[in-house]
Every structure is written in structure tokens, then in C-alpha cells.
Amino acid sequence: MTFGPEALEVTKRMQIKLIAIGKTDNEKLQALIEDYQKRLSHYIKFEFNLIPDIKNVKHLSETQQKEKEGELILAQTQKNDVIILLDENGKQMDSVSFSGYLQKHMNSGIKTLTFVIGGPYGFSENLYKRANGKLGLSKMTFSHQMVRLFFIEQLYRGFTILRNEPYHHR
């Protein structure tokens, strides 16, 4: 499962977006995220959209907060985007399988593959209904800021696997 010339053209047509709620406060994590974003740009058009934390959440129930976040997330997507939620109950796969998952989406001809990291309480029902799938990174719980780094690194790793580059086995 490696890139041929025609597959390389496919990556130039498809875009991957990552949407997350809240900013990354830790400067070291942010620097690593930016490093992997830069690396990823050699393989595919990648966009990382951060939605600011909702203000005055003390007055909102968990459901109301999820609904507001869901509305903001959906506003960042287009009708034809394939939306994949990064969800603790989503399908888990190893890095090689994930690279195949990326290849399958690239081959399908979609224009935008959008991954979403939700807020502290997860996703709204409307977002679950709109989503095309769910992926789980691990059975373990990570901070939302760490998930950003882990996921972008896995995207990068997936493309190096598809290109049969040595990064995966370092």
C-alpha cells in the first residue's frame, strides 16, 4: 500500500481538516503541533481550525454546551464534507490500518475529510447524526490538547507509511 503517481495527485485534490474546541495553552505542545502540521503539508492540504471556548459555560448544562459547540463545529463544515468524530467509542485501529483508511478516503474522490475533536463533554446529538463515522485513538483518556498532537502525528505517520518512508519504524 504505497503511493503511486496517480495517488499523489489524489492527495493534492483532497483536503484534511481538523476541528477542535479551545486553544492549546501549553507552548511546548503547540510547537510540536505546528511542527507536525508543517511536515504534513508536504503530503496533503491540511487545515487546523480551533473554535474558541464557549463563554459563560457555568450557566449551561452539559447538553446545552454540547449543542452550542456542535453548532459552531457544523458551521465550519460544508455539506459534502466527510465528517469523522474522534470519539472514545469509535473504531480503533493501528497506524498501518489508519494509513489504509486514509488511502480509501483519498481514492473515494471526496474533497474534504474533516476530523473533529469535541469539547469536554463530547458531541451533540446533531453532530453524531451528521457524522459519517467515529474513530477512537485509545481506550485511555487524554487531554484534548494532547489528542490534537497525537492525531496530527498519526496523520503524518499515515502518509509516511503510504509513501513507504522510514519514519514509521524509527
Summary of the structure (lengths in Angstrom):
residues: 170
radius of gyration: 16.0
end to end distance: 19.1
largest distance: 54.0
contacts: 500
relative contact order: 0.23
helix: 48%
strand: 21%
